[in-house]
Amino acid sequence: MPVHTPAIACPEDLDLLRNIYQDICRERCIHEGSHASTEVARALMYLFSQGVLDEVGIRETMRIYFDRKRVLH
C-alpha cells in the first residue's frame, strides 16, 4: 500500500480524486468546465491537502459541504 503524504499526490490519489470528482459532477448534473465543476475540484484538492485521504472521508465531507451550501443559498 502506498504511503500518502498530504499535498503530495501519487497516481493512485489522483485516480481516486478524479473518480470522486466525476461521480459528484454526474450525481449533481454539474457540467465539466463550469464554475461549479471548478468549485468541486478545488474543494477536493483542499480536502486532500488538509490530510483527508480516504475515499469515505472525502465523499462524506463533500456531501456535508453540498448540504451546507444548499442551506446557505
N, C-alpha and C positions, 0 to 999 in steps of 0.2 A: 504494500500500500504506500502511495507517495506521501511524503511529508509536506504538509501545507503550511505556508507562511503567509499571513495577511499581506496584501498588496503585491505579492509575487505570485502570479497565476501560472500554473502548469497547464499543459494542453488539456488535461482531464478537467481542470477547473473551468477553463474556457468553454469546453463542451457542455459542462453542467450549466453554466450561466446562460449559454446560448439556448439550450433546451428549455430552461425556465422562462427566458425572455420570449421565445416563440410560443410557448404554452400560454403565458399571460396575454400576449397580444392576440392570439387566436380566441381565447376564452372571453376576452373583453372587447373583441371586434376593433382592435387598435391596428391601424394600418402602418406597415413598416415605412419609416422615413417621416412619419408625422411627429408633431411636437410631443404627443402623448407617448409615442414609442421611445423617443429620446429620454423622456422622463423615466420610463420603465428601466431603460438601460442604465441611466445614472443611479437610480435607486439600487439596482442590483450590484453595480460596481461599488457603491458606497458601503452596502452591507458586507461585501467581500472584504473591502479594505478595513472594515472595523472588526474583522475576525469571525463573521458569520459564514461558516464554510460548509455546513452540511445542508443537503437538499431540503430536508424537512424544515430546518430552521429558516432557511431563505424563503421558502414558499409560505410558511406561516407568517413571517414578518411582512412579506409583500401583501398577503391577504389583509392583515391588520392595517397596513398602510393605505390600501384602497378603501377599506371600510371607513377609516377615519377621514380620508379625503372626501368621500361621498357625503359624510355628515357635515363637513365644513362648507360644502357648496350648496 
